[in-house]
């Protein structure tokens, strides 16, 4: 089963978005249902699904980035999921991209990637700019963005979001040097609004950073559920 946080030896650790340091989730689920289970980080599950069945299946060195509540990741080198001895690794959301006056993160640091580019942050900012109700559905947010493309503040924010996303991706690429990067999570539903603009940004900056192929997760936001059985 996919879970948030760093997964190690049946425990979910450092679940910053929920304010939990350690949760023996595997044992809790097994005791409740009386069946054997295993747990893995949600982004790792989604990455495994994309590597086996989706947009990364033809690449040996690849990175999957899940843009959702936070930003998680999975790294594949020579066709294998990278599994560090200490923790799950590929916690790209807690890479600092804004050192000066960075936004505080629940992990205790400031300026983390996910504080600027998670889809939760993106949607909250859009709701603030367009004065949308707090309980508005995700599909409605997309429609409101399309209806307000001439809103100067909204366009400025989208440009800022794309710039931050590009910085984070460029950092990851320089460290891992993958053949491809797949972007998943609820980001996949913003293809016309965000993904197209990201590709334009990559093209504009191609002489500064040689980016690999950047694709959308072909299994959509269901990739985590599919990967949980692998």
Wavefront OBJ file of the C-alpha trace (Angstrom):
o trace
v 0.000 0.000 0.000
v 1.289 3.517 -0.809
v 1.788 5.984 2.057
v 3.135 9.478 2.617
v 6.528 9.979 4.202
v 9.785 8.033 4.283
v 9.110 4.308 4.569
v 11.581 2.052 6.365
v 11.126 -1.379 7.957
v 7.335 -1.171 8.042
v 7.246 2.328 9.507
v 6.299 5.627 7.899
v 8.756 8.250 9.122
v 8.893 12.033 8.840
v 5.363 12.513 7.522
v 5.811 16.277 7.603
v 2.491 17.133 5.942
v 0.622 15.366 8.753
v 2.957 16.420 11.543
v 4.025 12.841 12.362
v 7.574 11.753 13.145
v 7.039 7.980 13.139
v 4.064 5.684 12.555
v 4.265 1.842 12.671
v 1.678 1.689 9.906
v 2.449 -1.789 8.621
v 1.814 -3.342 12.042
v -1.321 -1.230 12.605
v -2.894 -2.375 9.324
v -1.891 -6.008 9.851
v -3.366 -6.054 13.368
v -6.614 -4.481 12.196
v -7.234 -6.603 9.099
v -5.379 -9.746 10.206
v -3.628 -10.019 6.839
v -0.003 -9.592 5.855
v 0.750 -6.244 4.206
v 3.771 -4.242 3.120
v 4.025 -0.488 2.733
v 5.968 1.791 0.428
v 6.115 5.536 -0.163
v 3.334 6.731 -2.501
v 5.701 8.405 -4.972
v 7.844 5.260 -5.141
v 4.724 3.223 -5.946
v 3.732 5.649 -8.685
v 7.269 5.659 -10.052
v 7.355 1.863 -10.203
v 4.087 1.841 -12.144
v 5.345 4.425 -14.643
v 8.611 2.511 -15.046
v 6.892 -0.824 -15.713
v 3.770 0.223 -17.591
v 3.886 3.961 -18.252
v 5.904 6.828 -19.619
v 9.297 5.672 -18.257
v 9.245 2.053 -19.448
v 11.727 2.656 -22.280
v 14.359 4.418 -20.140
v 17.021 2.848 -17.920
v 17.960 6.038 -16.043
v 14.852 7.985 -15.093
v 13.271 10.155 -12.420
v 9.615 10.241 -11.420
v 8.373 13.323 -9.593
v 4.977 13.312 -7.900
v 3.508 16.809 -7.625
v 0.586 16.596 -5.219
v 0.106 17.433 -1.538
v 3.895 17.697 -1.397
v 6.569 16.613 -3.850
v 7.824 13.044 -3.757
v 10.084 11.163 -6.102
v 11.505 7.891 -7.340
v 14.884 7.461 -9.031
v 15.834 4.653 -11.389
v 19.416 3.918 -12.421
v 20.243 1.142 -14.886
v 16.615 0.090 -14.730
v 16.453 -0.366 -10.956
v 14.739 1.691 -8.285
v 17.378 3.374 -6.113
v 17.022 2.071 -2.524
v 19.439 3.782 -0.106
v 20.377 1.941 3.107
v 19.398 4.799 5.428
v 16.011 6.050 4.228
v 13.840 5.795 1.122
v 15.662 8.645 -0.663
v 14.556 10.812 -3.600
v 12.788 13.243 -1.248
v 13.068 15.947 -3.885
v 10.375 18.052 -2.242
v 12.783 19.006 0.529
v 15.520 20.256 -1.756
v 15.987 23.967 -1.002
v 15.413 26.197 -4.039
v 14.991 29.534 -2.234
v 17.706 30.193 0.331
v 17.015 33.877 0.924
v 13.730 34.512 2.755
v 12.540 30.989 1.996
v 9.054 29.904 3.015
v 9.183 27.808 6.225
v 8.529 24.104 5.655
v 7.129 21.586 8.146
v 10.397 19.663 7.836
v 12.052 22.497 9.783
v 13.965 24.115 6.934
v 13.081 27.048 4.696
v 12.687 27.365 0.954
v 11.890 23.716 0.172
v 10.875 22.834 -3.392
v 7.423 21.632 -2.334
v 6.612 24.923 -0.619
v 6.705 26.525 -4.070
v 5.711 23.824 -6.523
v 3.433 21.235 -4.913
v -0.022 21.223 -6.450
v -1.507 21.924 -3.053
v 0.463 25.173 -2.912
v -0.432 26.000 -6.517
v -4.166 25.542 -5.955
v -4.112 27.522 -2.704
v -2.400 30.433 -4.426
v -4.860 30.356 -7.337
v -7.794 30.379 -4.920
v -6.293 33.367 -3.135
v -5.630 35.340 -6.332
v -9.076 34.651 -7.832
v -10.882 34.838 -4.486
v -12.333 31.349 -4.902
v -14.157 29.436 -2.129
v -11.995 27.184 0.007
v -14.022 24.062 -0.790
v -13.993 24.490 -4.579
v -13.441 21.272 -6.549
v -10.161 20.722 -8.421
v -11.926 20.574 -11.805
v -13.566 23.925 -11.110
v -10.192 25.478 -10.300
v -8.924 24.456 -13.727
v -11.971 26.020 -15.388
v -11.578 29.232 -13.376
v -7.938 29.498 -14.442
v -8.932 29.137 -18.098
v -11.634 31.778 -17.681
v -9.180 34.240 -16.096
v -6.120 33.947 -18.325
v -6.111 37.734 -18.771
v -5.815 38.236 -15.019
v -2.385 39.836 -14.647
v -1.768 38.629 -11.090
v -2.692 35.075 -12.050
v -0.392 35.094 -15.075
v 2.462 36.500 -12.998
v 1.983 33.749 -10.435
v 1.920 31.020 -13.093
v 5.149 32.393 -14.552
v 6.725 32.378 -11.084
v 5.525 28.812 -10.485
v 7.030 27.628 -13.781
v 10.329 29.353 -12.977
v 10.537 27.611 -9.591
v 9.546 24.275 -11.109
v 12.235 24.643 -13.757
v 14.874 25.419 -11.108
v 13.945 22.298 -9.141
v 13.964 20.078 -12.217
v 17.275 21.493 -13.431
v 18.853 20.746 -10.037
v 17.623 17.148 -10.103
v 18.790 16.649 -13.677
v 22.280 17.956 -12.907
v 22.610 15.521 -9.994
v 21.051 12.370 -11.454
v 21.489 12.913 -15.234
v 18.419 10.831 -16.177
v 17.348 9.999 -19.717
v 13.820 11.129 -18.879
v 11.783 12.799 -16.143
v 8.096 12.018 -15.652
v 5.813 14.436 -13.819
v 2.863 12.873 -12.029
v 0.340 13.513 -9.300
v -2.475 15.990 -9.923
v -0.054 18.016 -12.072
v -1.113 15.809 -15.006
v -4.524 17.509 -15.081
v -2.908 20.894 -15.753
v -1.328 19.995 -19.080
v -2.565 23.040 -21.008
v -1.988 25.434 -18.110
v 1.379 24.331 -16.677
v 3.043 21.528 -18.639
v 3.013 23.385 -21.964
v 4.527 26.474 -20.344
v 7.179 24.324 -18.644
v 8.227 22.878 -22.005
v 8.479 26.406 -23.388
v 10.699 27.370 -20.453
v 12.930 24.348 -21.024
v 13.280 25.266 -24.692
v 14.201 28.861 -23.785
v 16.884 27.670 -21.337
v 18.302 24.807 -23.437
v 21.668 26.518 -23.823
v 22.064 26.748 -20.030
v 20.904 23.269 -18.995
v 20.720 20.253 -21.291
v 17.433 18.822 -20.104
v 16.351 15.269 -20.903
v 12.877 14.389 -22.118
v 10.266 15.708 -19.652
v 6.967 13.869 -19.947
v 3.666 13.551 -18.131
v 2.871 10.376 -16.220
v 0.774 8.341 -18.641
v -1.013 6.463 -15.843
v -2.259 9.731 -14.375
v -3.011 10.134 -10.712
v -3.798 6.388 -10.439
v -0.132 5.402 -10.801
v 0.338 5.064 -7.027
v -2.448 2.505 -6.712
v -1.109 0.505 -9.649
v 2.443 0.567 -8.302
v 1.344 -0.574 -4.848
v 0.851 -4.107 -6.154
v 4.276 -4.322 -7.812
l 1 2 3 4 5 6 7 8 9 10 11 12 13 14 15 16 17 18 19 20 21 22 23 24 25 26 27 28 29 30 31 32 33 34 35 36 37 38 39 40 41 42 43 44 45 46 47 48 49 50 51 52 53 54 55 56 57 58 59 60 61 62 63 64 65 66 67 68 69 70 71 72 73 74 75 76 77 78 79 80 81 82 83 84 85 86 87 88 89 90 91 92 93 94 95 96 97 98 99 100 101 102 103 104 105 106 107 108 109 110 111 112 113 114 115 116 117 118 119 120 121 122 123 124 125 126 127 128 129 130 131 132 133 134 135 136 137 138 139 140 141 142 143 144 145 146 147 148 149 150 151 152 153 154 155 156 157 158 159 160 161 162 163 164 165 166 167 168 169 170 171 172 173 174 175 176 177 178 179 180 181 182 183 184 185 186 187 188 189 190 191 192 193 194 195 196 197 198 199 200 201 202 203 204 205 206 207 208 209 210 211 212 213 214 215 216 217 218 219 220 221 222 223 224 225 226 227 228 229 230
